[in-house]
Structures are given as structure tokens and as C-alpha cells.
Amino acid sequence: MTPVLERLLVAFPGGTVSRLDGLKISFDDWWFNARPSNTEPLLRLVIEGRDAATAKRRTEQVLAVVRGTA
């Protein structure tokens, strides 16, 4: 697991974790999946929330961890 995925795992405890395709952590009202691209030097990130406000807030939190600013 990459250092970024390890940081995400530590930063978001209490969710249901899957490592099937990168790292997916699911909570009652939101989830995210982060995985390194196989073809580009990128981290692919998908986030869904129960509503737009939740998705926006959680996106900001996840990106802060990815960027190392959280």
C-alpha cells in the first residue's frame, strides 16, 4: 500500500475498509475509493455522499490528507 493510502486509512477510522481495488472506506452517509493509476502517475479518487454538501465537505477532507495538509 502506498504512503498516501496508508495516511487515508489512518485519517478515516471507523469505516468499512476494502482493499479490493486500491482503498475504499465506507461510512453510513459517504464513501471514497482511492487507487493509484496503472497507466499514469496519478491517484484516482472517487467520493460519494448522501447529498452535495456532504460530498463537498468530505472531498475537501480527503484531499487535505492526500496533499499532506491535514
C-alpha positions in Angstrom: 0.0 0.0 0.0 1.3 3.4 -0.9 2.1 6.0 1.8 -0.9 8.2 0.7 -3.3 5.2 1.0 -1.8 4.5 4.5 -2.4 8.1 5.5 -6.0 7.8 4.3 -6.5 4.6 6.3 -5.3 6.2 9.5 -7.2 9.5 8.9 -10.6 7.9 8.4 -11.1 5.2 11.1 -14.3 3.5 11.9 -15.5 2.8 8.3 -15.8 -0.4 6.4 -12.5 -1.0 4.6 -12.0 -2.8 1.3 -8.6 -3.2 -0.4 -10.0 -4.9 -3.5 -9.3 -2.0 -5.8 -7.0 0.4 -4.1 -8.5 1.6 -0.8 -12.3 2.0 -0.3 -13.6 3.2 3.1 -17.4 3.3 3.5 -19.4 5.1 6.2 -23.2 5.5 6.7 -23.5 8.7 4.7 -20.4 8.7 2.4 -17.6 6.7 0.9 -14.4 7.1 -1.0 -12.1 5.0 -3.2 -8.5 6.0 -3.8 -6.2 4.0 -6.0 -3.0 4.6 -7.9 -3.4 4.7 -11.7 -1.9 1.8 -13.6 -1.1 3.9 -16.6 -0.3 7.4 -15.3 1.5 8.8 -12.2 -1.9 9.8 -10.6 -4.1 8.8 -7.7 -7.6 8.1 -8.8 -10.2 9.3 -6.3 -14.0 8.8 -6.2 -16.1 10.2 -3.4 -19.9 10.0 -2.9 -22.0 11.4 -0.2 -25.7 11.3 0.7 -26.0 14.9 -0.6 -23.9 17.5 -2.3 -22.9 19.3 0.9 -21.6 16.0 2.4 -19.7 15.1 -0.8 -18.1 18.6 -0.9 -17.1 18.6 2.8 -15.7 15.1 2.6 -13.9 15.8 -0.7 -12.1 18.7 1.0 -11.1 16.5 4.0 -9.8 13.6 1.8 -7.9 15.9 -0.5 -6.2 17.6 2.6 -5.0 14.1 3.7 -3.8 13.3 0.1 -2.0 16.6 -0.1 -0.4 16.2 3.3 -2.0 19.4 4.7 -4.4 17.7 7.2 
